[in-house]
Amino acid sequence: EEKYTNVLRPGYKWYGDIFMLTNFLDYAEPIKNFEVRDDDVWVSSFAKAGTTWTQEMVWLIANDLDYEGAKSLLINRFPFIDATCVLDFNNYIRYHPEFKAPGFMSNPINHLNNLKSRRFIKTHLPWNYLPLQIQAQTTNAKVIHVIRNPKDICVSYHHHSRVVEAARGTLEDFFKLFMAGKVVYGPYWDNIMSYWQRRHLPNVLIIKYEDMKKDLPSVIRKVAAFLNKEIKDDQMEKLVQHLSFEQMKKNMSVNPVTMVNVVKQCTKDVYEADGSFMRSGQVGSYKAEMTEEMIDIMDKWIQKNTAGTGLTFN
Ligand code: A3P
């Protein structure tokens, strides 16, 4: 396991049932006590489940397809409340003192407190770490959770770690950590099942990456209905086009190229990062990288963990 080292994020560890960075406890309580507003829209997911894709879809639907407004950066329109738990800027600064974290990244909670409604909020935290008002359902805030099959997540997360965290180590090293729950936001099953079990709550909607790939208009209609919006047939084509992998890759408002470049810059002395955030955008890209043995182990693991839950991956 130690072979899978990470330049930017040494110091991962267990905090009870969740595997996080050493600074997690500074944020866990403030996030639990965060003041939720009834019209907030939250997008939650395990890392690499298609969060960015879902955020752009949700934002456009909720904002009546305001393509002009969507030209501003997604990270501003849709702040990541637990960003500081993932991107340890103090650690960046240790390597590169000249690096200045943007305000919304270095203190997303303050930033969100000062934002006008309607707010859009991203999180990778499991349900039991969400604001208590959401957990108790004393708010009408809506939560849209996107699920993706763990084989593609594992491969995507491995690449992500190599690109934006200057991780070294092979897919095999990462695979072992992933299965053991020892990746940030792990264990995978605890995280996604914490939402899946609440799928019948009126303010919770679960969508799947695989369904978005197969039939995006259907998912768009489902999300629109959940947000009390309507997407007309003549608006659908443009939206689907805007949300395509090719468009999103080109779209510098959603593709976090700048962030990735900052990280690459920060780590260039120690590590030559390669790859990009918008990597493959496919279902089943794990097949090109996992060995038969890894696939077999993971298939059995999926079977065991989904048995009796009603959750399936197509
Ligand atoms: P891959 O690494 O498999 O390509 P997140 O936003 O949760 O970090 O998820 C990132 C994953 O979603 C990446 O997966 C990325 O390529 C994929 N993705 C981003 N935008 C997409 C889109 N418009 N269509 C399909 N996949 C997309």
Residues whose N, C-alpha, C, O or C-beta is under 5 A from the ligand:
A	BS01	A3P	F46 A47 K48 A49 G50 T51 T52 W53 D152 S156 L243 S244 F245 M248 F277 M278 R279 S280 G281 Q282
